[in-house]
Structures are given as structure tokens and as C-alpha cells.
Amino acid sequence: MLPQFGTAVRKKNLNVDAGGASDQASVDAAWLVLEAANDLGDHVAIEACRRVIDAELNGTVAGSADVDLVLGYFR
């Protein structure tokens, strides 16, 4: 299965009730972006990805700016 990026992930999130499933999509995208950002040396994106991933692990909500960066990274 191919990973979903950008618009595909956002459209999927719009069709999901607020909560778990949309958060998981953001975290999945964050792992993909983290790998690309590490390869590119994009420290701002790396930190945003870490905050999104940490929020999921801590059971909190990630900041909207971080989620927006992650979901729009491959545009």
C-alpha cells in the first residue's frame, strides 16, 4: 500500500470524527515527514514531527501549526 500525502491525508481527516483516527493519520504522516526531513536536514520540520509524535504518545493534542506543517510537507 502506498503512503498518502498532503491532500489525500487531509481529505481523509475531514471525513473522520474528531479524535483518534485523525490523530493517527497525523502521526503516520509525521513519521514519513520525519524521515524525509532528516534526509534533507530540515530542522524545523523535524521538531514539528517530534511534537506531533510526542503528543500522540502522551495522549495530548498536537498543535495545529505542527499538524499543518506535517500534512502540507510534500506539497
Backbone as JSON Lines, residues from 0, in Angstrom:
{"i":0,"aa":"M","n":[0.84,-1.18,0.0],"ca":[0.0,0.0,0.0],"c":[0.88,1.24,0.0]}
{"i":1,"aa":"L","n":[0.6,2.2,-0.84],"ca":[1.38,3.42,-0.93],"c":[0.97,4.4,0.16]}
{"i":2,"aa":"P","n":[1.94,5.14,0.7],"ca":[1.59,6.12,1.72],"c":[0.79,7.27,1.11]}
{"i":3,"aa":"Q","n":[-0.05,7.89,1.93],"ca":[-0.84,9.02,1.48],"c":[-0.18,10.31,1.94]}
{"i":4,"aa":"F","n":[-0.16,11.29,1.06],"ca":[0.46,12.56,1.39],"c":[-0.52,13.7,1.17]}
{"i":5,"aa":"G","n":[-0.23,14.84,1.78],"ca":[-0.92,16.09,1.52],"c":[-2.42,16.03,1.46]}
{"i":6,"aa":"T","n":[-2.97,16.32,0.3],"ca":[-4.41,16.45,0.12],"c":[-5.13,15.16,0.47]}
{"i":7,"aa":"A","n":[-4.59,14.02,0.1],"ca":[-5.24,12.75,0.39],"c":[-5.41,12.55,1.89]}
{"i":8,"aa":"V","n":[-4.41,12.9,2.66],"ca":[-4.49,12.73,4.1],"c":[-5.5,13.71,4.68]}
{"i":9,"aa":"R","n":[-5.48,14.97,4.21],"ca":[-6.42,15.96,4.74],"c":[-7.86,15.58,4.41]}
{"i":10,"aa":"K","n":[-8.13,15.12,3.18],"ca":[-9.48,14.72,2.83],"c":[-9.94,13.58,3.71]}
{"i":11,"aa":"K","n":[-9.05,12.64,3.99],"ca":[-9.4,11.52,4.86],"c":[-9.74,12.05,6.25]}
{"i":12,"aa":"N","n":[-8.95,13.01,6.74],"ca":[-9.18,13.55,8.08],"c":[-10.49,14.31,8.18]}
{"i":13,"aa":"L","n":[-10.94,14.96,7.11],"ca":[-12.17,15.71,7.14],"c":[-13.38,14.8,7.28]}
{"i":14,"aa":"N","n":[-13.24,13.55,6.87],"ca":[-14.35,12.61,6.91],"c":[-14.38,11.79,8.19]}
{"i":15,"aa":"V","n":[-13.51,12.1,9.13],"ca":[-13.4,11.32,10.35],"c":[-13.89,12.18,11.51]}
{"i":16,"aa":"D","n":[-14.55,11.55,12.48],"ca":[-14.95,12.28,13.68],"c":[-13.7,12.78,14.38]}
{"i":17,"aa":"A","n":[-13.82,13.9,15.08],"ca":[-12.69,14.45,15.81],"c":[-12.19,13.42,16.8]}
{"i":18,"aa":"G","n":[-10.88,13.23,16.83],"ca":[-10.33,12.29,17.79],"c":[-9.35,11.33,17.18]}
{"i":19,"aa":"G","n":[-9.39,10.09,17.67],"ca":[-8.4,9.07,17.42],"c":[-7.97,8.83,16.0]}
{"i":20,"aa":"A","n":[-8.86,8.61,15.08],"ca":[-8.45,8.24,13.72],"c":[-7.72,9.36,13.02]}
{"i":21,"aa":"S","n":[-8.18,10.61,13.16],"ca":[-7.5,11.71,12.5],"c":[-6.15,11.97,13.16]}
{"i":22,"aa":"D","n":[-6.07,11.8,14.48],"ca":[-4.79,11.94,15.16],"c":[-3.8,10.9,14.67]}
{"i":23,"aa":"Q","n":[-4.28,9.69,14.45],"ca":[-3.4,8.62,13.97],"c":[-2.89,8.92,12.58]}
{"i":24,"aa":"A","n":[-3.73,9.48,11.72],"ca":[-3.29,9.85,10.37],"c":[-2.19,10.9,10.44]}
{"i":25,"aa":"S","n":[-2.32,11.85,11.36],"ca":[-1.3,12.88,11.53],"c":[0.01,12.27,12.01]}
{"i":26,"aa":"V","n":[-0.09,11.32,12.91],"ca":[1.12,10.67,13.43],"c":[1.78,9.83,12.35]}
{"i":27,"aa":"D","n":[0.99,9.1,11.58],"ca":[1.56,8.32,10.48],"c":[2.28,9.24,9.49]}
{"i":28,"aa":"A","n":[1.66,10.36,9.16],"ca":[2.3,11.32,8.25],"c":[3.55,11.9,8.89]}
{"i":29,"aa":"A","n":[3.51,12.15,10.2],"ca":[4.66,12.72,10.89],"c":[5.88,11.8,10.79]}
{"i":30,"aa":"W","n":[5.67,10.5,10.88],"ca":[6.8,9.56,10.75],"c":[7.4,9.63,9.34]}
{"i":31,"aa":"L","n":[6.56,9.73,8.33],"ca":[7.05,9.83,6.95],"c":[7.8,11.15,6.72]}
{"i":32,"aa":"V","n":[7.22,12.23,7.22],"ca":[7.85,13.54,7.07],"c":[9.15,13.59,7.87]}
{"i":33,"aa":"L","n":[9.16,12.99,9.04],"ca":[10.37,12.97,9.86],"c":[11.53,12.34,9.11]}
{"i":34,"aa":"E","n":[11.26,11.23,8.43],"ca":[12.31,10.57,7.67],"c":[12.83,11.48,6.55]}
{"i":35,"aa":"A","n":[11.92,12.09,5.81],"ca":[12.32,12.99,4.71],"c":[13.04,14.21,5.26]}
{"i":36,"aa":"A","n":[12.54,14.79,6.33],"ca":[13.15,15.98,6.91],"c":[14.55,15.67,7.43]}
{"i":37,"aa":"N","n":[14.74,14.5,8.01],"ca":[16.08,14.09,8.45],"c":[17.03,14.02,7.27]}
{"i":38,"aa":"D","n":[16.56,13.43,6.17],"ca":[17.4,13.32,4.97],"c":[17.77,14.69,4.42]}
{"i":39,"aa":"L","n":[16.84,15.65,4.52],"ca":[17.06,16.99,3.97],"c":[17.69,17.96,4.96]}
{"i":40,"aa":"G","n":[17.79,17.56,6.21],"ca":[18.35,18.45,7.23],"c":[17.4,19.58,7.58]}
{"i":41,"aa":"D","n":[16.1,19.35,7.45],"ca":[15.08,20.37,7.73],"c":[14.74,20.33,9.22]}
{"i":42,"aa":"H","n":[15.47,21.11,10.0],"ca":[15.34,21.05,11.46],"c":[14.0,21.54,11.97]}
{"i":43,"aa":"V","n":[13.39,22.5,11.3],"ca":[12.08,22.99,11.71],"c":[11.04,21.88,11.58]}
{"i":44,"aa":"A","n":[11.05,21.19,10.45],"ca":[10.11,20.08,10.23],"c":[10.37,18.93,11.19]}
{"i":45,"aa":"I","n":[11.64,18.65,11.46],"ca":[11.99,17.58,12.39],"c":[11.38,17.85,13.76]}
{"i":46,"aa":"E","n":[11.51,19.07,14.24],"ca":[10.96,19.42,15.55],"c":[9.43,19.35,15.56]}
{"i":47,"aa":"A","n":[8.79,19.8,14.48],"ca":[7.33,19.73,14.38],"c":[6.86,18.27,14.41]}
{"i":48,"aa":"C","n":[7.55,17.42,13.67],"ca":[7.21,16.0,13.65],"c":[7.36,15.39,15.03]}
{"i":49,"aa":"R","n":[8.41,15.73,15.7],"ca":[8.63,15.18,17.04],"c":[7.53,15.61,18.0]}
{"i":50,"aa":"R","n":[7.07,16.88,17.86],"ca":[5.99,17.34,18.73],"c":[4.69,16.61,18.44]}
{"i":51,"aa":"V","n":[4.4,16.36,17.16],"ca":[3.18,15.63,16.8],"c":[3.25,14.2,17.33]}
{"i":52,"aa":"I","n":[4.38,13.56,17.15],"ca":[4.55,12.18,17.63],"c":[4.49,12.12,19.15]}
{"i":53,"aa":"D","n":[5.17,13.06,19.82],"ca":[5.16,13.09,21.28],"c":[3.75,13.32,21.83]}
{"i":54,"aa":"A","n":[2.99,14.19,21.17],"ca":[1.62,14.44,21.62],"c":[0.79,13.16,21.58]}
{"i":55,"aa":"E","n":[0.95,12.39,20.51],"ca":[0.21,11.12,20.41],"c":[0.65,10.15,21.51]}
{"i":56,"aa":"L","n":[1.94,10.07,21.75],"ca":[2.44,9.16,22.79],"c":[2.01,9.58,24.19]}
{"i":57,"aa":"N","n":[1.86,10.9,24.39],"ca":[1.46,11.41,25.71],"c":[-0.05,11.51,25.87]}
{"i":58,"aa":"G","n":[-0.8,11.23,24.8],"ca":[-2.25,11.3,24.88],"c":[-2.79,12.72,24.85]}
{"i":59,"aa":"T","n":[-2.01,13.64,24.31],"ca":[-2.45,15.03,24.2],"c":[-2.71,15.38,22.74]}
{"i":60,"aa":"V","n":[-3.13,16.59,22.5],"ca":[-3.43,17.05,21.14],"c":[-2.24,17.85,20.63]}
{"i":61,"aa":"A","n":[-1.81,17.54,19.42],"ca":[-0.7,18.26,18.81],"c":[-1.16,19.64,18.39]}
{"i":62,"aa":"G","n":[-0.25,20.59,18.37],"ca":[-0.56,21.94,17.94],"c":[-0.96,21.97,16.47]}
{"i":63,"aa":"S","n":[-1.91,22.83,16.15],"ca":[-2.42,22.87,14.77],"c":[-1.34,23.3,13.79]}
{"i":64,"aa":"A","n":[-0.43,24.18,14.2],"ca":[0.65,24.61,13.3],"c":[1.56,23.43,12.96]}
{"i":65,"aa":"D","n":[1.84,22.58,13.94],"ca":[2.68,21.41,13.7],"c":[1.98,20.42,12.78]}
{"i":66,"aa":"V","n":[0.7,20.18,13.02],"ca":[-0.06,19.25,12.19],"c":[-0.15,19.79,10.76]}
{"i":67,"aa":"D","n":[-0.4,21.09,10.61],"ca":[-0.46,21.71,9.27],"c":[0.86,21.55,8.53]}
{"i":68,"aa":"L","n":[1.97,21.77,9.23],"ca":[3.29,21.6,8.59],"c":[3.47,20.16,8.13]}
{"i":69,"aa":"V","n":[3.14,19.22,9.0],"ca":[3.31,17.8,8.66],"c":[2.46,17.41,7.46]}
{"i":70,"aa":"L","n":[1.18,17.78,7.49],"ca":[0.27,17.37,6.42],"c":[0.53,18.1,5.11]}
{"i":71,"aa":"G","n":[1.15,19.26,5.17],"ca":[1.43,20.0,3.94],"c":[2.86,19.89,3.47]}
{"i":72,"aa":"Y","n":[3.65,19.04,4.08],"ca":[5.09,18.98,3.81],"c":[5.42,18.6,2.37]}
{"i":73,"aa":"F","n":[4.69,17.7,1.79],"ca":[5.03,17.2,0.46],"c":[4.32,17.95,-0.66]}
{"i":74,"aa":"R","n":[3.71,19.05,-0.37],"ca":[3.02,19.85,-1.4],"c":[4.02,20.53,-2.27]}
